[in-house]
Amino acid sequence: MTTNLLTSRDAAARLGISPLTLYDWLSQSDAGTFMIRGVETTIHYFQGGRKGQGRIKMAESEVNRLLSLMAASPRQRLPRKSPQSKRLLQHITITPGRPEN
């Protein structure tokens, strides 16, 4: 199975963010603090070169997974309840009127 690897610039362009933001996301993912739409997420990427100091590559499937996590889906609107009329002076527990002798 062959996997298309994208450069960090191409991956960022597909995600609609800048490469600098992608690098920030990767560092947050490495620290375990990265969240997309309230879901904690880990980004899987490749870093080549000596001692892992080379260029970053991401699988196309990983970019598609991040895009699906970023997608917003509209919530279903709940039916609105009709307002209920409140009693006037609802904190008074007796019936108003003149006191009797």
C-alpha positions in Angstrom: 0.0 0.0 0.0 1.5 3.3 -1.0 0.8 6.5 0.9 1.1 9.9 -0.6 3.3 12.1 1.6 2.7 15.8 1.6 5.2 18.5 2.6 4.2 20.7 5.5 3.5 23.6 3.1 1.1 21.4 1.0 -0.5 19.9 4.1 -1.1 23.4 5.5 -2.6 24.6 2.2 -5.0 21.6 2.2 -6.0 22.4 5.8 -6.5 26.1 5.0 -3.9 27.3 7.5 -0.4 28.7 7.3 2.7 26.4 7.7 3.5 28.3 10.9 0.1 27.3 12.4 0.7 23.7 11.3 4.0 23.7 13.2 2.3 25.1 16.2 -0.4 22.4 16.0 2.3 19.7 15.7 4.1 21.0 18.9 0.7 21.1 20.8 0.0 17.5 19.5 3.4 16.3 20.8 2.7 17.9 24.2 -0.7 16.2 24.3 -2.7 19.5 24.5 -4.0 19.8 20.9 -7.8 20.0 20.5 -10.0 20.3 17.4 -13.6 21.3 18.1 -13.3 20.1 21.7 -11.8 16.7 20.9 -8.3 15.9 22.0 -6.4 14.9 18.9 -2.9 13.6 18.1 -1.4 14.4 14.7 0.7 11.7 13.1 3.6 13.0 10.9 7.0 12.0 9.7 10.2 13.9 10.3 13.2 12.9 8.4 16.9 13.7 8.6 19.5 13.1 11.2 18.1 12.9 14.7 14.7 14.0 13.5 15.8 17.4 12.5 14.7 17.2 8.9 11.6 18.2 6.9 8.1 17.3 8.1 5.9 15.1 5.9 2.3 14.1 6.5 0.3 11.3 4.9 -2.6 12.5 2.8 -4.9 10.3 4.8 -3.9 12.1 8.0 -4.7 15.5 6.4 -8.1 14.2 5.3 -8.7 12.9 8.9 -7.9 16.4 10.3 -10.2 18.0 7.7 -13.0 15.7 8.8 -12.4 16.7 12.5 -12.5 20.3 11.5 -15.8 20.0 9.6 -18.8 21.7 11.3 -22.1 20.1 11.2 -25.2 22.1 12.0 -27.1 21.2 15.1 -30.7 20.3 14.9 -32.9 23.0 16.3 -35.0 22.1 19.2 -38.7 23.1 19.0 -39.3 26.2 21.0 -41.7 26.1 23.9 -44.3 28.7 24.1 -43.8 31.1 27.0 -46.0 30.5 30.0 -47.6 33.4 31.7 -46.3 34.2 35.1 -48.6 35.0 38.0 -48.4 38.7 38.9 -46.8 39.1 42.3 -45.9 35.4 42.5 -43.8 35.9 45.6 -47.0 36.7 47.6 -48.6 33.5 48.9 -51.9 34.9 50.2 -54.8 36.4 48.3 -54.7 40.2 48.2 -57.5 42.1 49.8 -58.5 44.1 52.9 -57.8 42.4 56.2 -60.9 41.4 58.1 -61.3 42.3 61.8 
